């Protein structure tokens, strides 16, 4: 989901509470705050010497230990007002992918993708997911995708002088 689609979704559901499901069945606590919005530029070189460039918007969530017992989640309206204020100060790139950065005592710090969302009468729940790392230079590195499960197999390895790594 890109930033524009994210903002549009929030605008459509301002009367709801905003929940984040960081892994199936587990929600970010109601005591969360939006502590930072990052406009990130990635200018990368992969293991096959290919270059790439893209932008991301990262919304950081943090659970306040002082509000552990809080039961009411942030409203979509409040989250949208925070993002609008950020956009006035540091404009967000609307076609940049949106990610949610989060961790807690039992979940590692991760930048999570918005995979899907669910709606009911009172809530908008964003379903987040982790994207696993991958070789972006499969052809150069001799990595083949085989079978229906797309299992990766290295046929050439990443030895010096192989053109990979």
Secondary structure, 3 states (H helix, E strand, C coil): CEHHHHHHHHHHCCCCEEEEEEECCEECCCCEEEEEEEEEEEEEECCCCCEEEEEEEEEEEEECHHHCCCCCCCEHHHHHHHHHHHHHHCCCCCCCEEEEEEEECCEEEEEEEEEEEEECCCEEEEEEECCCCCCCCHHHHCEEEECCCCEEEECCCCCCCCCCC
